[in-house]
Amino acid sequence: MADSIHTLAIPSSTRYLKTVRQFVMLHALAANFSKETADDFKLCVDEACSNVIKHAYEGQPEHEIDIAVIVDANRFTVRIRDRGTPFDRSKYRKPDVVKYTKERRRGGLGVHIMQQLMDHVEYQTADSVNEIRLTKYRGAAPT
């Protein structure tokens, strides 16, 4: 059971990403995470919400994105839900970061960044609701 849950709903528009970043940062710092870890969350949530806006909702701002910060003694999780086109994990390929850098490519690194900065990244779709969970554990991650 979570010690606390904080929720926020935003329209699917990039103009609301600053609000999401501030919301997550506030709760990560209040949960006694370092500024560096809070910044990691801020970056990952920005990437996840940007992906929802761009890919799941194809830039259509009339949809909603639901964000929840779930805090308990062992972990801090940000849950992001949408009702757009689901992320097809079978089509995801880990990017060649060196190649991206040499070619000065933009975009395409969000999922990789989330996987590198979080302890656990989980995607799921049920009843037309897509969900991504970004988790950092307090102490050692469970086995």
NORNOR-V705333 format. One record per residue. N is the residue number from 1. NEAR is the number of other ideal C-beta (glycine too) atoms within 8 Angstrom. D_CENTER is the distance of its C-alpha to the mean C-alpha in Angstrom with 2 decimals. Layout:
BEGIN
n = {N,N}
near = {NEAR,NEAR}
d_center = {D_CENTER,D_CENTER}
END
This chain:
BEGIN
n = {1,2,3,4,5,6,7,8,9,10,11,12,13,14,15,16,17,18,19,20,21,22,23,24,25,26,27,28,29,30,31,32,33,34,35,36,37,38,39,40,41,42,43,44,45,46,47,48,49,50,51,52,53,54,55,56,57,58,59,60,61,62,63,64,65,66,67,68,69,70,71,72,73,74,75,76,77,78,79,80,81,82,83,84,85,86,87,88,89,90,91,92,93,94,95,96,97,98,99,100,101,102,103,104,105,106,107,108,109,110,111,112,113,114,115,116,117,118,119,120,121,122,123,124,125,126,127,128,129,130,131,132,133,134,135,136,137,138,139,140,141,142,143}
near = {3,7,6,6,8,9,8,10,7,12,9,15,8,6,5,9,10,7,9,14,11,8,12,15,12,8,12,14,10,6,8,4,10,5,6,6,10,13,9,11,16,12,10,14,15,11,12,14,14,11,12,15,13,9,10,14,14,8,6,7,8,5,11,9,14,10,17,11,15,12,12,8,4,7,10,14,11,16,11,15,11,14,8,12,6,7,10,6,6,4,5,8,4,5,9,6,8,6,9,11,7,6,6,5,7,4,5,7,9,11,10,10,11,13,8,6,8,12,7,9,11,8,9,7,8,5,3,4,9,14,12,11,12,15,13,13,11,7,4,4,6,5,2}
d_center = {21.22,18.72,20.43,18.50,15.95,14.98,13.94,13.42,13.98,14.01,15.74,14.05,15.25,14.08,16.57,14.35,11.45,13.66,13.91,10.23,10.29,13.58,12.64,10.04,12.56,15.39,14.35,13.39,16.78,18.52,17.52,19.37,16.79,18.09,17.26,16.11,13.58,12.47,12.24,10.10,7.50,8.29,8.05,4.77,3.40,6.47,6.19,3.94,6.30,8.97,9.04,9.56,12.13,13.81,13.95,13.63,15.59,17.42,17.38,19.12,18.44,20.17,17.36,15.05,11.38,11.26,9.01,10.43,10.66,12.84,15.16,17.98,20.44,18.84,15.07,12.26,9.36,6.62,7.15,6.42,9.77,11.85,15.34,15.40,16.21,14.37,12.81,15.90,15.12,18.86,18.84,16.28,18.24,17.30,18.22,21.29,20.01,23.68,24.59,21.75,22.98,26.60,26.08,23.98,21.60,18.79,15.50,14.66,13.01,9.25,8.99,11.62,10.15,7.12,10.07,12.29,10.68,9.42,12.27,10.89,8.35,9.75,10.17,12.94,15.02,17.87,20.25,18.52,15.25,12.15,9.52,6.49,6.70,5.57,9.12,11.66,15.25,18.08,20.71,20.97,18.56,20.44,22.35}
END
